[in-house]
């Protein structure tokens, strides 16, 4: 079987280190103090963390609106960013950045966004986003073929460790990895704050579920990496997808490493 090699040595080093660490709950105050020094108002250096973190939140939002098994967006470059405090409590980031569709077309899109982090209560960031020429990506033929193949199959999909410990995955699993990335964006958007920077590290497992709806129903166990705290966070979710309705995340559950923990370090209540 042909495999695709994913350069992910850092991810798997992090996974190995996390497995060996004792069960010590994260200290939100320590994380906040570390990142507070990086926060500034006015024009930001585009390559620095505050601008990049806010732009990644905008990209998560982009994935929740336009992602599919053949269309996943990542941050390419922040061109310009400013930040300002808002009277209601919080900070507003105005961004000019480029996003790459890396799953199939490799197209680059110029985007502008306003990302508002509220400090009044633990709510997801508010995002307003515009991107040029998104409709030029046509994945309809691949999506229809993929949906027909797996919605009519007598053998439900089930797989572990995507990619594996060597960074490889089969071509058959690529769309399921892409769907996991889009689904993870729903969680990463909801849990994001000025003290986080999330990426999906690995799909620990995926299992196709039976459903009477005209959807592919997938149960995922995902590993998310928070660059700020260097933690690997485990989430379980139920995701559905069809060409007509797009990706929906129906259920999410945080799986704490520490038995006494009740939610992720961020932590926004599950919705």
Secondary structure as UniProt FT lines:
FT   STRAND          3..5
FT   HELIX           9..20
FT   HELIX           28..36
FT   TURN            37..38
FT   STRAND          42..44
FT   TURN            46..47
FT   HELIX           49..66
FT   TURN            69..70
FT   STRAND          73..85
FT   TURN            87..88
FT   STRAND          90..101
FT   TURN            102..105
FT   STRAND          108..118
FT   STRAND          126..131
FT   TURN            132..133
FT   HELIX           134..136
FT   HELIX           140..151
FT   STRAND          158..162
FT   TURN            165..166
FT   STRAND          168..170
FT   HELIX           171..191
FT   TURN            194..195
FT   STRAND          198..209
FT   STRAND          216..226
FT   TURN            227..230
FT   STRAND          231..242
FT   TURN            243..245
FT   STRAND          246..255
FT   TURN            259..260
FT   TURN            265..266
//
